[in-house]
Amino acid sequence: MSPQLLRSLREALWDYLADEDAQGITEYGAILSFVAILVALAFGFYNGSLSQAVSKAFSSVVSQLENMSAAAANSS
């Protein structure tokens, strides 16, 4: 190989390794993984009481949405 070709390949490799475009995505992935682990640990430590609280909150939201839907259907 010619020295010029080797220099071009070395520069291309260096540019590729120095590129930081994917660094943000990697950091967000690491943060998301950390949060997922914390949530899993929280559910494990509270022995279902947290699960019941979340279930109650979602049931309340579903109930409110059903009431709003029924009210909208009756008003038309």
DOZA-461690 format. One record per atom (N, C-alpha, C, O, CB): atom name; residue number from 0; x, y, z. Coordinates in Angstrom, 2 decimals. Atoms other than C-alpha are relative to their C-alpha. Glycine has a CB too. Layout:
<rs>
<r site="CA" pos="NUM" east="X" north="Y" up="Z"/>
...
</rs>
This chain:
<rs>
<r site="N" pos="0" east="0.84" north="-1.18" up="0.00"/>
<r site="CA" pos="0" east="0.00" north="0.00" up="0.00"/>
<r site="C" pos="0" east="0.88" north="1.24" up="0.00"/>
<r site="O" pos="0" east="1.98" north="1.26" up="0.54"/>
<r site="CB" pos="0" east="-0.95" north="0.00" up="1.21"/>
<r site="N" pos="1" east="-0.77" north="-1.24" up="0.07"/>
<r site="CA" pos="1" east="1.11" north="3.49" up="-0.69"/>
<r site="C" pos="1" east="-0.11" north="0.76" up="1.31"/>
<r site="O" pos="1" east="-1.10" north="0.61" up="2.03"/>
<r site="CB" pos="1" east="-0.49" north="0.87" up="-1.17"/>
<r site="N" pos="2" east="0.04" north="-0.79" up="-1.23"/>
<r site="CA" pos="2" east="1.96" north="5.85" up="2.17"/>
<r site="C" pos="2" east="-1.20" north="0.95" up="0.06"/>
<r site="O" pos="2" east="-1.76" north="1.20" up="1.12"/>
<r site="CB" pos="2" east="1.28" north="0.79" up="0.15"/>
<r site="N" pos="3" east="1.14" north="-0.92" up="0.04"/>
<r site="CA" pos="3" east="-0.75" north="8.24" up="1.03"/>
<r site="C" pos="3" east="-1.30" north="-0.73" up="0.36"/>
<r site="O" pos="3" east="-2.14" north="-0.19" up="1.08"/>
<r site="CB" pos="3" east="-0.13" north="0.65" up="-1.39"/>
<r site="N" pos="4" east="1.19" north="0.79" up="-0.30"/>
<r site="CA" pos="4" east="-3.39" north="5.50" up="1.20"/>
<r site="C" pos="4" east="-0.03" north="-0.35" up="1.50"/>
<r site="O" pos="4" east="-1.08" north="-0.27" up="2.13"/>
<r site="CB" pos="4" east="-0.04" north="-1.28" up="-0.86"/>
<r site="N" pos="5" east="-0.07" north="0.30" up="-1.43"/>
<r site="CA" pos="5" east="-2.21" north="4.46" up="4.67"/>
<r site="C" pos="5" east="-0.34" north="1.22" up="0.84"/>
<r site="O" pos="5" east="-1.05" north="1.12" up="1.84"/>
<r site="CB" pos="5" east="1.39" north="-0.52" up="0.36"/>
<r site="N" pos="6" east="0.29" north="-1.24" up="-0.71"/>
<r site="CA" pos="6" east="-2.34" north="8.08" up="5.82"/>
<r site="C" pos="6" east="-1.49" north="0.31" up="-0.07"/>
<r site="O" pos="6" east="-2.09" north="0.74" up="0.92"/>
<r site="CB" pos="6" east="0.82" north="1.17" up="-0.59"/>
<r site="N" pos="7" east="1.44" north="-0.25" up="0.16"/>
<r site="CA" pos="7" east="-5.88" north="8.43" up="4.43"/>
<r site="C" pos="7" east="-0.82" north="-0.95" up="0.87"/>
<r site="O" pos="7" east="-1.79" north="-0.55" up="1.51"/>
<r site="CB" pos="7" east="-0.42" north="-0.15" up="-1.48"/>
<r site="N" pos="8" east="0.71" north="0.97" up="-0.83"/>
<r site="CA" pos="8" east="-7.00" north="5.24" up="6.16"/>
<r site="C" pos="8" east="0.15" north="0.34" up="1.48"/>
<r site="O" pos="8" east="-0.81" north="0.22" up="2.25"/>
<r site="CB" pos="8" east="0.52" north="-1.40" up="-0.27"/>
<r site="N" pos="9" east="-0.24" north="-0.37" up="-1.40"/>
<r site="CA" pos="9" east="-5.41" north="6.36" up="9.44"/>
<r site="C" pos="9" east="-0.85" north="1.21" up="0.39"/>
<r site="O" pos="9" east="-1.43" north="1.25" up="1.47"/>
<r site="CB" pos="9" east="1.50" north="0.29" up="0.23"/>
<r site="N" pos="10" east="0.81" north="-1.19" up="-0.28"/>
<r site="CA" pos="10" east="-7.14" north="9.75" up="9.21"/>
<r site="C" pos="10" east="-1.48" north="-0.36" up="0.08"/>
<r site="O" pos="10" east="-2.19" north="0.15" up="0.95"/>
<r site="CB" pos="10" east="0.23" north="1.07" up="-1.08"/>
<r site="N" pos="11" east="1.41" north="0.42" up="-0.02"/>
<r site="CA" pos="11" east="-10.48" north="8.11" up="8.41"/>
<r site="C" pos="11" east="-0.33" north="-0.74" up="1.29"/>
<r site="O" pos="11" east="-1.38" north="-0.52" up="1.88"/>
<r site="CB" pos="11" east="-0.32" north="-0.89" up="-1.22"/>
<r site="N" pos="12" east="0.21" north="0.73" up="-1.24"/>
<r site="CA" pos="12" east="-10.11" north="5.76" up="11.37"/>
<r site="C" pos="12" east="0.00" north="0.95" up="1.19"/>
<r site="O" pos="12" east="-0.84" north="0.82" up="2.09"/>
<r site="CB" pos="12" east="1.08" north="-1.08" up="0.17"/>
<r site="N" pos="13" east="-0.07" north="-0.97" up="-1.09"/>
<r site="CA" pos="13" east="-9.13" north="8.62" up="13.67"/>
<r site="C" pos="13" east="-1.28" north="0.85" up="0.06"/>
<r site="O" pos="13" east="-1.82" north="1.09" up="1.14"/>
<r site="CB" pos="13" east="1.23" north="0.91" up="-0.16"/>
<r site="N" pos="14" east="1.24" north="-0.78" up="0.05"/>
<r site="CA" pos="14" east="-12.13" north="10.69" up="12.51"/>
<r site="C" pos="14" east="-1.18" north="-0.83" up="0.52"/>
<r site="O" pos="14" east="-2.05" north="-0.31" up="1.22"/>
<r site="CB" pos="14" east="-0.28" north="0.47" up="-1.44"/>
<r site="N" pos="15" east="1.08" north="0.87" up="-0.46"/>
<r site="CA" pos="15" east="-14.41" north="7.70" up="13.12"/>
<r site="C" pos="15" east="0.03" north="-0.17" up="1.52"/>
<r site="O" pos="15" east="-1.01" north="-0.12" up="2.17"/>
<r site="CB" pos="15" east="0.11" north="-1.36" up="-0.68"/>
<r site="N" pos="16" east="-0.12" north="0.19" up="-1.44"/>
<r site="CA" pos="16" east="-13.07" north="7.13" up="16.63"/>
<r site="C" pos="16" east="-0.24" north="1.27" up="0.78"/>
<r site="O" pos="16" east="-0.69" north="1.22" up="1.93"/>
<r site="CB" pos="16" east="1.36" north="-0.55" up="0.33"/>
<r site="N" pos="17" east="0.17" north="-1.27" up="-0.69"/>
<r site="CA" pos="17" east="-13.19" north="10.83" up="17.51"/>
<r site="C" pos="17" east="-1.42" north="0.53" up="-0.11"/>
<r site="O" pos="17" east="-1.78" north="1.49" up="0.56"/>
<r site="CB" pos="17" east="0.97" north="1.03" up="-0.55"/>
<r site="N" pos="18" east="1.38" north="-0.45" up="0.19"/>
<r site="CA" pos="18" east="-16.82" north="11.19" up="16.36"/>
<r site="C" pos="18" east="-0.80" north="-0.26" up="1.26"/>
<r site="O" pos="18" east="-0.80" north="-1.38" up="1.77"/>
<r site="CB" pos="18" east="-0.65" north="-0.70" up="-1.22"/>
<r site="N" pos="19" east="0.75" north="0.12" up="-1.25"/>
<r site="CA" pos="19" east="-19.07" north="11.82" up="19.38"/>
<r site="C" pos="19" east="-1.51" north="0.08" up="-0.20"/>
<r site="O" pos="19" east="-2.24" north="0.33" up="0.76"/>
<r site="CB" pos="19" east="0.44" north="1.08" up="0.96"/>
<r site="N" pos="20" east="1.45" north="-0.10" up="0.26"/>
<r site="CA" pos="20" east="-22.49" north="11.80" up="17.69"/>
<r site="C" pos="20" east="-0.81" north="-1.01" up="0.81"/>
<r site="O" pos="20" east="-1.89" north="-0.68" up="1.28"/>
<r site="CB" pos="20" east="-0.27" north="-0.19" up="-1.47"/>
<r site="N" pos="21" east="0.76" north="1.04" up="-0.69"/>
<r site="CA" pos="21" east="-23.57" north="8.55" up="19.35"/>
<r site="C" pos="21" east="0.21" north="0.04" up="1.51"/>
<r site="O" pos="21" east="-0.40" north="-0.75" up="2.23"/>
<r site="CB" pos="21" east="0.40" north="-1.37" up="-0.53"/>
<r site="N" pos="22" east="-0.27" north="-0.05" up="-1.44"/>
<r site="CA" pos="22" east="-22.26" north="9.53" up="22.78"/>
<r site="C" pos="22" east="-1.26" north="0.36" up="0.78"/>
<r site="O" pos="22" east="-1.51" north="-0.22" up="1.84"/>
<r site="CB" pos="22" east="1.11" north="1.01" up="0.29"/>
<r site="N" pos="23" east="1.23" north="-0.40" up="-0.69"/>
<r site="CA" pos="23" east="-25.54" north="11.22" up="23.76"/>
<r site="C" pos="23" east="-0.99" north="-1.14" up="0.10"/>
<r site="O" pos="23" east="-1.61" north="-1.33" up="1.14"/>
<r site="CB" pos="23" east="-0.64" north="1.17" up="-0.71"/>
<r site="N" pos="24" east="0.92" north="1.14" up="-0.01"/>
<r site="CA" pos="24" east="-27.59" north="8.19" up="22.79"/>
<r site="C" pos="24" east="0.45" north="-1.05" up="1.01"/>
<r site="O" pos="24" east="-0.36" north="-1.63" up="1.72"/>
<r site="CB" pos="24" east="-0.10" north="-0.62" up="-1.41"/>
<r site="N" pos="25" east="-0.54" north="0.96" up="-0.95"/>
<r site="CA" pos="25" east="-25.29" north="5.96" up="24.80"/>
<r site="C" pos="25" east="-0.25" north="0.45" up="1.44"/>
<r site="O" pos="25" east="-0.59" north="-0.36" up="2.30"/>
<r site="CB" pos="25" east="1.50" north="-0.20" up="-0.24"/>
<r site="N" pos="26" east="0.23" north="-0.52" up="-1.35"/>
<r site="CA" pos="26" east="-25.59" north="8.21" up="27.84"/>
<r site="C" pos="26" east="-1.47" north="-0.12" up="0.39"/>
<r site="O" pos="26" east="-1.78" north="-0.50" up="1.52"/>
<r site="CB" pos="26" east="0.45" north="1.47" up="0.09"/>
<r site="N" pos="27" east="1.42" north="0.15" up="-0.29"/>
<r site="CA" pos="27" east="-29.40" north="8.26" up="27.60"/>
<r site="C" pos="27" east="-0.34" north="-1.46" up="0.27"/>
<r site="O" pos="27" east="-1.14" north="-1.75" up="1.15"/>
<r site="CB" pos="27" east="-0.85" north="0.54" up="-1.16"/>
<r site="N" pos="28" east="0.23" north="1.43" up="-0.23"/>
<r site="CA" pos="28" east="-29.38" north="4.45" up="27.34"/>
<r site="C" pos="28" east="0.48" north="-0.43" up="1.37"/>
<r site="O" pos="28" east="-0.18" north="-1.22" up="2.05"/>
<r site="CB" pos="28" east="0.69" north="-0.82" up="-1.07"/>
<r site="N" pos="29" east="-0.53" north="0.35" up="-1.32"/>
<r site="CA" pos="29" east="-27.22" north="4.18" up="30.45"/>
<r site="C" pos="29" east="-0.90" north="0.55" up="1.10"/>
<r site="O" pos="29" east="-1.16" north="-0.14" up="2.09"/>
<r site="CB" pos="29" east="1.43" north="0.54" up="0.17"/>
<r site="N" pos="30" east="0.90" north="-0.60" up="-1.00"/>
<r site="CA" pos="30" east="-29.50" north="6.55" up="32.39"/>
<r site="C" pos="30" east="-1.31" north="-0.78" up="0.06"/>
<r site="O" pos="30" east="-1.81" north="-1.06" up="1.15"/>
<r site="CB" pos="30" east="-0.29" north="1.48" up="-0.34"/>
<r site="N" pos="31" east="1.24" north="0.76" up="0.03"/>
<r site="CA" pos="31" east="-32.60" north="4.65" up="31.25"/>
<r site="C" pos="31" east="0.17" north="-1.36" up="0.66"/>
<r site="O" pos="31" east="-0.72" north="-1.82" up="1.38"/>
<r site="CB" pos="31" east="-0.48" north="-0.18" up="-1.45"/>
<r site="N" pos="32" east="-0.27" north="1.28" up="-0.65"/>
<r site="CA" pos="32" east="-31.03" north="1.36" up="32.34"/>
<r site="C" pos="32" east="0.08" north="0.15" up="1.51"/>
<r site="O" pos="32" east="-0.45" north="-0.67" up="2.25"/>
<r site="CB" pos="32" east="1.30" north="-0.60" up="-0.53"/>
<r site="N" pos="33" east="-0.13" north="-0.25" up="-1.43"/>
<r site="CA" pos="33" east="-30.15" north="2.82" up="35.73"/>
<r site="C" pos="33" east="-1.37" north="0.23" up="0.65"/>
<r site="O" pos="33" east="-1.65" north="-0.29" up="1.72"/>
<r site="CB" pos="33" east="0.91" north="1.21" up="0.25"/>
<r site="N" pos="34" east="1.34" north="-0.27" up="-0.53"/>
<r site="CA" pos="34" east="-33.71" north="4.10" up="36.25"/>
<r site="C" pos="34" east="-0.83" north="-1.30" up="0.02"/>
<r site="O" pos="34" east="-1.56" north="-1.55" up="0.98"/>
<r site="CB" pos="34" east="-0.72" north="1.08" up="-0.86"/>
<r site="N" pos="35" east="0.74" north="1.27" up="0.04"/>
<r site="CA" pos="35" east="-35.15" north="0.72" up="35.20"/>
<r site="C" pos="35" east="0.43" north="-0.91" up="1.15"/>
<r site="O" pos="35" east="-0.40" north="-1.59" up="1.75"/>
<r site="CB" pos="35" east="0.21" north="-0.71" up="-1.35"/>
<r site="N" pos="36" east="-0.49" north="0.82" up="-1.12"/>
<r site="CA" pos="36" east="-32.94" north="-1.04" up="37.76"/>
<r site="C" pos="36" east="-0.53" north="0.54" up="1.32"/>
<r site="O" pos="36" east="-0.93" north="-0.23" up="2.19"/>
<r site="CB" pos="36" east="1.55" north="-0.03" up="0.02"/>
<r site="N" pos="37" east="0.54" north="-0.59" up="-1.23"/>
<r site="CA" pos="37" east="-34.03" north="1.41" up="40.47"/>
<r site="C" pos="37" east="-1.47" north="-0.33" up="0.18"/>
<r site="O" pos="37" east="-1.91" north="-0.64" up="1.29"/>
<r site="CB" pos="37" east="0.20" north="1.52" up="0.00"/>
<r site="N" pos="38" east="1.43" north="0.33" up="-0.08"/>
<r site="CA" pos="38" east="-37.70" north="0.82" up="39.66"/>
<r site="C" pos="38" east="-0.18" north="-1.47" up="0.37"/>
<r site="O" pos="38" east="-1.02" north="-1.81" up="1.20"/>
<r site="CB" pos="38" east="-0.71" north="0.32" up="-1.34"/>
<r site="N" pos="39" east="0.11" north="1.43" up="-0.32"/>
<r site="CA" pos="39" east="-37.19" north="-2.95" up="39.73"/>
<r site="C" pos="39" east="0.35" north="-0.26" up="1.47"/>
<r site="O" pos="39" east="-0.31" north="-1.06" up="2.13"/>
<r site="CB" pos="39" east="0.93" north="-0.82" up="-0.91"/>
<r site="N" pos="40" east="-0.36" north="0.15" up="-1.41"/>
<r site="CA" pos="40" east="-35.46" north="-2.68" up="43.11"/>
<r site="C" pos="40" east="-1.08" north="0.53" up="0.93"/>
<r site="O" pos="40" east="-1.37" north="-0.06" up="1.97"/>
<r site="CB" pos="40" east="1.32" north="0.71" up="0.29"/>
<r site="N" pos="41" east="1.07" north="-0.57" up="-0.82"/>
<r site="CA" pos="41" east="-38.21" north="-0.47" up="44.47"/>
<r site="C" pos="41" east="-1.18" north="-0.96" up="0.09"/>
<r site="O" pos="41" east="-1.73" north="-1.16" up="1.17"/>
<r site="CB" pos="41" east="-0.47" north="1.35" up="-0.57"/>
<r site="N" pos="42" east="1.09" north="0.97" up="-0.03"/>
<r site="CA" pos="42" east="-40.86" north="-3.00" up="43.47"/>
<r site="C" pos="42" east="0.37" north="-1.21" up="0.85"/>
<r site="O" pos="42" east="-0.49" north="-1.78" up="1.53"/>
<r site="CB" pos="42" east="-0.37" north="-0.45" up="-1.42"/>
<r site="N" pos="43" east="-0.43" north="1.15" up="-0.79"/>
<r site="CA" pos="43" east="-38.80" north="-5.75" up="45.09"/>
<r site="C" pos="43" east="0.01" north="0.29" up="1.49"/>
<r site="O" pos="43" east="-0.35" north="-0.58" up="2.28"/>
<r site="CB" pos="43" east="1.37" north="-0.44" up="-0.44"/>
<r site="N" pos="44" east="-0.12" north="-0.34" up="-1.42"/>
<r site="CA" pos="44" east="-38.27" north="-3.93" up="48.40"/>
<r site="C" pos="44" east="-1.35" north="0.24" up="0.67"/>
<r site="O" pos="44" east="-1.49" north="0.00" up="1.87"/>
<r site="CB" pos="44" east="0.86" north="1.21" up="0.15"/>
<r site="N" pos="45" east="1.28" north="-0.34" up="-0.62"/>
<r site="CA" pos="45" east="-41.87" north="-2.87" up="48.94"/>
<r site="C" pos="45" east="-0.99" north="-1.16" up="0.02"/>
<r site="O" pos="45" east="-2.13" north="-0.98" up="0.44"/>
<r site="CB" pos="45" east="-0.62" north="1.16" up="-0.72"/>
<r site="N" pos="46" east="0.79" north="1.23" up="-0.12"/>
<r site="CA" pos="46" east="-43.24" north="-6.43" up="48.65"/>
<r site="C" pos="46" east="-1.46" north="0.15" up="-0.44"/>
<r site="O" pos="46" east="-2.36" north="-0.33" up="0.24"/>
<r site="CB" pos="46" east="0.03" north="-0.49" up="1.41"/>
<r site="N" pos="47" east="1.35" north="-0.10" up="0.54"/>
<r site="CA" pos="47" east="-46.27" north="-5.52" up="46.58"/>
<r site="C" pos="47" east="-0.76" north="1.23" up="0.41"/>
<r site="O" pos="47" east="-1.74" north="1.57" up="-0.26"/>
<r site="CB" pos="47" east="-0.76" north="-1.17" up="0.40"/>
<r site="N" pos="48" east="0.76" north="-1.17" up="-0.41"/>
<r site="CA" pos="48" east="-47.41" north="-2.42" up="48.46"/>
<r site="C" pos="48" east="0.13" north="1.11" up="-1.04"/>
<r site="O" pos="48" east="-0.82" north="1.86" up="-1.28"/>
<r site="CB" pos="48" east="0.48" north="0.50" up="1.37"/>
<r site="N" pos="49" east="-0.18" north="-0.98" up="1.06"/>
<r site="CA" pos="49" east="-45.93" north="-0.22" up="45.75"/>
<r site="C" pos="49" east="-0.83" north="-0.39" up="-1.22"/>
<r site="O" pos="49" east="-1.42" north="0.46" up="-1.88"/>
<r site="CB" pos="49" east="1.49" north="0.14" up="-0.39"/>
<r site="N" pos="50" east="0.79" north="0.50" up="1.12"/>
<r site="CA" pos="50" east="-47.59" north="-2.38" up="43.14"/>
<r site="C" pos="50" east="-1.48" north="0.32" up="0.20"/>
<r site="O" pos="50" east="-2.16" north="0.72" up="-0.74"/>
<r site="CB" pos="50" east="0.20" north="-1.52" up="-0.16"/>
<r site="N" pos="51" east="1.40" north="-0.32" up="-0.29"/>
<r site="CA" pos="51" east="-50.95" north="-1.90" up="44.85"/>
<r site="C" pos="51" east="-0.27" north="1.48" up="-0.17"/>
<r site="O" pos="51" east="-1.32" north="1.87" up="-0.67"/>
<r site="CB" pos="51" east="-0.37" north="-0.44" up="1.43"/>
<r site="N" pos="52" east="0.18" north="-1.46" up="0.13"/>
<r site="CA" pos="52" east="-50.46" north="1.87" up="44.97"/>
<r site="C" pos="52" east="-0.04" north="0.41" up="-1.47"/>
<r site="O" pos="52" east="-0.87" north="1.23" up="-1.87"/>
<r site="CB" pos="52" east="1.14" north="0.75" up="0.72"/>
<r site="N" pos="53" east="-0.01" north="-0.31" up="1.44"/>
<r site="CA" pos="53" east="-49.61" north="2.01" up="41.26"/>
<r site="C" pos="53" east="-1.29" north="-0.50" up="-0.65"/>
<r site="O" pos="53" east="-1.88" north="0.20" up="-1.47"/>
<r site="CB" pos="53" east="1.24" north="-0.65" up="-0.70"/>
<r site="N" pos="54" east="1.24" north="0.55" up="0.55"/>
<r site="CA" pos="54" east="-52.57" north="-0.23" up="40.44"/>
<r site="C" pos="54" east="-1.20" north="0.88" up="0.36"/>
<r site="O" pos="54" east="-2.07" north="1.11" up="-0.47"/>
<r site="CB" pos="54" east="-0.22" north="-1.43" up="0.52"/>
<r site="N" pos="55" east="1.09" north="-0.88" up="-0.43"/>
<r site="CA" pos="55" east="-54.89" north="2.01" up="42.47"/>
<r site="C" pos="55" east="0.02" north="1.31" up="-0.77"/>
<r site="O" pos="55" east="-1.04" north="1.82" up="-1.14"/>
<r site="CB" pos="55" east="0.11" north="0.27" up="1.50"/>
<r site="N" pos="56" east="-0.10" north="-1.25" up="0.75"/>
<r site="CA" pos="56" east="-53.58" north="5.12" up="40.71"/>
<r site="C" pos="56" east="-0.48" north="-0.18" up="-1.43"/>
<r site="O" pos="56" east="-1.22" north="0.66" up="-1.95"/>
<r site="CB" pos="56" east="1.45" north="0.51" up="0.01"/>
<r site="N" pos="57" east="0.45" north="0.25" up="1.37"/>
<r site="CA" pos="57" east="-54.11" north="3.59" up="37.26"/>
<r site="C" pos="57" east="-1.50" north="-0.25" up="-0.05"/>
<r site="O" pos="57" east="-2.17" north="0.19" up="-0.98"/>
<r site="CB" pos="57" east="0.76" north="-1.18" up="-0.61"/>
<r site="N" pos="58" east="1.44" north="0.24" up="-0.05"/>
<r site="CA" pos="58" east="-57.58" north="2.39" up="38.25"/>
<r site="C" pos="58" east="-0.76" north="1.31" up="0.14"/>
<r site="O" pos="58" east="-1.82" north="1.49" up="-0.47"/>
<r site="CB" pos="58" east="-0.36" north="-0.94" up="1.15"/>
<r site="N" pos="59" east="0.63" north="-1.31" up="-0.16"/>
<r site="CA" pos="59" east="-58.44" north="5.91" up="39.34"/>
<r site="C" pos="59" east="-0.01" north="0.78" up="-1.31"/>
<r site="O" pos="59" east="-1.00" north="1.42" up="-1.66"/>
<r site="CB" pos="59" east="0.73" north="0.80" up="1.09"/>
<r site="N" pos="60" east="-0.08" north="-0.71" up="1.29"/>
<r site="CA" pos="60" east="-57.26" north="7.35" up="36.03"/>
<r site="C" pos="60" east="-0.98" north="-0.61" up="-0.99"/>
<r site="O" pos="60" east="-1.68" north="0.11" up="-1.70"/>
<r site="CB" pos="60" east="1.45" north="-0.06" up="-0.58"/>
<r site="N" pos="61" east="0.92" north="0.67" up="0.91"/>
<r site="CA" pos="61" east="-59.22" north="4.74" up="34.07"/>
<r site="C" pos="61" east="-1.44" north="0.36" up="0.36"/>
<r site="O" pos="61" east="-2.25" north="0.60" up="-0.53"/>
<r site="CB" pos="61" east="0.20" north="-1.53" up="0.03"/>
<r site="N" pos="62" east="1.35" north="-0.36" up="-0.44"/>
<r site="CA" pos="62" east="-62.32" north="5.49" up="36.14"/>
<r site="C" pos="62" east="-0.35" north="1.43" up="-0.43"/>
<r site="O" pos="62" east="-1.45" north="1.68" up="-0.92"/>
<r site="CB" pos="62" east="-0.12" north="-0.15" up="1.53"/>
<r site="N" pos="63" east="0.24" north="-1.39" up="0.39"/>
<r site="CA" pos="63" east="-61.99" north="9.23" up="35.51"/>
<r site="C" pos="63" east="-0.21" north="0.11" up="-1.50"/>
<r site="O" pos="63" east="-1.09" north="0.85" up="-1.95"/>
<r site="CB" pos="63" east="1.17" north="0.89" up="0.45"/>
<r site="N" pos="64" east="0.16" north="-0.04" up="1.46"/>
<r site="CA" pos="64" east="-61.55" north="8.66" up="31.76"/>
<r site="C" pos="64" east="-1.33" north="-0.59" up="-0.44"/>
<r site="O" pos="64" east="-1.97" north="-0.08" up="-1.36"/>
<r site="CB" pos="64" east="1.14" north="-0.75" up="-0.67"/>
<r site="N" pos="65" east="1.30" north="0.58" up="0.33"/>
<r site="CA" pos="65" east="-64.61" north="6.41" up="31.65"/>
<r site="C" pos="65" east="-1.13" north="0.97" up="0.34"/>
<r site="O" pos="65" east="-2.09" north="1.09" up="-0.42"/>
<r site="CB" pos="65" east="-0.20" north="-1.33" up="0.75"/>
<r site="N" pos="66" east="1.01" north="-0.99" up="-0.37"/>
<r site="CA" pos="66" east="-66.65" north="9.05" up="33.49"/>
<r site="C" pos="66" east="-0.05" north="1.15" up="-1.01"/>
<r site="O" pos="66" east="-1.13" north="1.61" up="-1.38"/>
<r site="CB" pos="66" east="0.27" north="0.55" up="1.40"/>
<r site="N" pos="67" east="-0.05" north="-1.09" up="0.99"/>
<r site="CA" pos="67" east="-65.49" north="11.75" up="31.06"/>
<r site="C" pos="67" east="-0.58" north="-0.46" up="-1.32"/>
<r site="O" pos="67" east="-1.28" north="0.30" up="-1.99"/>
<r site="CB" pos="67" east="1.44" north="0.49" up="-0.19"/>
<r site="N" pos="68" east="0.52" north="0.54" up="1.24"/>
<r site="CA" pos="68" east="-66.30" north="9.51" up="28.11"/>
<r site="C" pos="68" east="-1.52" north="-0.12" up="0.04"/>
<r site="O" pos="68" east="-2.21" north="0.22" up="-0.92"/>
<r site="CB" pos="68" east="0.64" north="-1.36" up="-0.30"/>
<r site="N" pos="69" east="1.46" north="0.11" up="-0.15"/>
<r site="CA" pos="69" east="-69.80" north="8.80" up="29.43"/>
<r site="C" pos="69" east="-0.65" north="1.35" up="0.00"/>
<r site="O" pos="69" east="-1.72" north="1.52" up="-0.58"/>
<r site="CB" pos="69" east="-0.35" north="-0.74" up="1.28"/>
<r site="N" pos="70" east="0.56" north="-1.36" up="-0.04"/>
<r site="CA" pos="70" east="-70.40" north="12.49" up="30.12"/>
<r site="C" pos="70" east="0.00" north="0.61" up="-1.41"/>
<r site="O" pos="70" east="-0.95" north="1.29" up="-1.79"/>
<r site="CB" pos="70" east="0.81" north="0.89" up="0.99"/>
<r site="N" pos="71" east="-0.07" north="-0.54" up="1.35"/>
<r site="CA" pos="71" east="-69.28" north="13.39" up="26.59"/>
<r site="C" pos="71" east="-1.04" north="-0.68" up="-0.89"/>
<r site="O" pos="71" east="-1.63" north="-0.03" up="-1.75"/>
<r site="CB" pos="71" east="1.42" north="-0.19" up="-0.59"/>
<r site="N" pos="72" east="1.00" north="0.70" up="0.80"/>
<r site="CA" pos="72" east="-71.55" north="10.71" up="25.09"/>
<r site="C" pos="72" east="-1.40" north="0.47" up="0.32"/>
<r site="O" pos="72" east="-2.25" north="0.55" up="-0.57"/>
<r site="CB" pos="72" east="0.12" north="-1.50" up="0.23"/>
<r site="N" pos="73" east="1.34" north="-0.45" up="-0.42"/>
<r site="CA" pos="73" east="-74.55" north="11.94" up="27.10"/>
<r site="C" pos="73" east="-0.27" north="1.44" up="-0.42"/>
<r site="O" pos="73" east="-1.43" north="1.82" up="-0.60"/>
<r site="CB" pos="73" east="-0.15" north="-0.13" up="1.52"/>
<r site="N" pos="74" east="0.22" north="-1.41" up="0.35"/>
<r site="CA" pos="74" east="-74.00" north="15.58" up="26.17"/>
<r site="C" pos="74" east="-0.26" north="0.21" up="-1.47"/>
<r site="O" pos="74" east="-0.72" north="1.29" up="-1.85"/>
<r site="CB" pos="74" east="1.18" north="0.83" up="0.40"/>
<r site="N" pos="75" east="0.21" north="-0.20" up="1.43"/>
<r site="CA" pos="75" east="-74.21" north="15.01" up="22.43"/>
<r site="C" pos="75" east="-1.33" north="-0.46" up="-0.50"/>
<r site="O" pos="75" east="-1.61" north="-0.34" up="-1.69"/>
<r site="CB" pos="75" east="1.05" north="-0.67" up="-0.75"/>
</rs>
